[in-house]
Amino acid sequence: MRILIHSINYAPEVISVGKYNSEMAEWLANRGHEVRVVTAPPYYPAWRVGEGYSARTYRREWVAGADVWRCPLWVPSEPSGTKRMLHLASFAASSFPVMLRQVTWRPDVVMVTEPPLFCVPQAQLIARLSGAKVWLHILDFEVEAALHLGMLRGWGDVKRLLYKVEHLVMRGIDKVSTISEKMRRRIVEKGVPEDRVCLFPNWADMDFVRPLRHDDEVRREFGAGPDDVLVLYAGNMGEKQGLELVLDAAERLRERVKIRFAMVGAGAARKRLRRIAEERKLHNLRFFPVQSLERLPLMLAAGDIHLVVQRREAADLVMPSKLTNIFAAGRPSIATVDPGTAVYAILKGHDCGFTTPPGSATGLVAGIVALAEDVETRERLGRNARRYAQSYLRKDKILSDFENGLQDLIGSKSKQS
């Protein structure tokens, strides 16, 4: 197959959308498919263009078997709701001529990963001109998340327009996939016929990320000794998470000298969170930059308790991608989620983590203390987490099912023609 992927995030970004896009493209290329990617230079989650790349120029390169076309974009250093809109619009505008050029390549499928929704209309146009099918993969309901989290205050007319655009765009897509059953049902509620909607969950590389013993040297780097309990948050530090909660928990537990906190990652809220931690003199909490992919298994193994923090308003609008690797590493987690959400159902249904109410520092502290004092429970939850990953998150199984879905979609195109 000839598969054209259109997305703002791609390797060498190592978390979230960029990670899954690049692993998917590499897997498909290794299976013998021709894969082209129209994307931007790496910038996420630091909101700074990566070394060796430019935000102002076009560039073409080969990355792990995929033909990758980089397009300029504007990257705000401190993204707000308005700036994010302009940021996404800049990529949609700069990538349009590159997408148009792909018509002569005649792809079989044009695949867009959301965010950003802005790219879908041009993908539909390119598909129509080249006789391709369109597959939209939703990892994040960006419009709803922005509205629920108050990132577009005072944009009344724009909000209504965005909802209308989203509704019209989705109705014209040949196939829509997403990463959880809750999100799948939400897509159907938006008016997309159920037979066009499917699950395409995030995955884990079970051979690369696996249960490992603590590495004392790595734990020392993260501020924890051999006998300490390391509470680890690793991932994007944005507004969707409400990470002030971790600082509140660390403040309440500052006298528990054996409980240490590490926050690893980058994002729009990192600078503010670090300033607050310094103002509160949280000596039991330290910040660290995004770790290299090679260090991921050791970093995950270093944590005794992993935190998955979300604001209530973002529940089931986004699915924390960090969970797959936590499960694969066989580590227990505490998630700030309500009953009825997808994460709650997994953690409770498979006994692989604790849940506490979103925004409740008291609940989070109680969960941390309970796990910190109970090694046997941590080990049981970790075993169950790995078991869940082995049953549901295997990379080859998930991507093989996706490949079959692509072939079925192209087969329906051939029958129609």
Secondary structure, 3 states (H helix, E strand, C coil): CEEEEECCCCCCCCCHHHHHHHHHHHHHHHCCCEEEEEECCCCCCCCCCCCCCCCCCCEEEEECCEEEEECCCCCCCCCCHHHHHHHHHHHHHHHHHHHHHHHHHCCCEEEEEECCHHHHHHHHHHHHHHCCEEEEEECECHHHHHHHCCCCCCCHHHHHHHHHHHHHHHHCCCEEEECCHHHHHHHHHCCCCHHHEEECCCCECCCCCCCCCCCHHHHHHCCCCCCCEEEEEECCCCCCCCCHHHHHHHHHCCCCCCEEEEEECCCCCHHHHHHHHHHCCCCCEEEECCCCHHHHHHHHHHCCEEEECCCHHHECCECCCHHHHHHHCCCCEEEECCCCCHHHHHHHHCCCEEEECCCCHHHHHHHHHHHHCCHHHHHHHHHHHHHHHHHHCEHHHHHHHHHHHHHHHHHHHHHHC
